[in-house]
């Protein structure tokens, strides 16, 4: 009886995995992926170069007068450099951010506003002997504006204000504010 139950369980598991793969492949065909490059400046002479990978699962809702909300996911790897870095001149940043956009639904140029809150891991929390973010784990919240354009809406250009801090998990928590410009290409 135990062998029969195991065989039934294995068959059910295989069917569930096959169904999940079929559903995922159907969803993936509607998804859009992109690559984003950003440059930014912050206090304490910190400059940032950011490489982002963007996933747009085509989740939209609440159509309002030709505009709608959309959700996209972003994964980032960034490099910080500072001239004040008498401890660390270069810092790495890695993280993810879900982003909500309010974007124009049609047209050759589709402006948007966006906001998101994500998490980041820094390779070093101390930037200089008198400036530290205290923890390698950080939150990254941002707001921005931009536009999507191109024959298939494959290009994007935008500005973001980003605040990175540890939300007072550990003191001191001065945080750091970045002004960023980014370009994106969607496949």
Helices and strands as residue ranges (DSSP letters): H 2-30, E 32-42, E 46-64, E 67-82, E 90-104, E 109-122, E 126-128, E 131-132, E 137-149, E 155-165, E 176-186
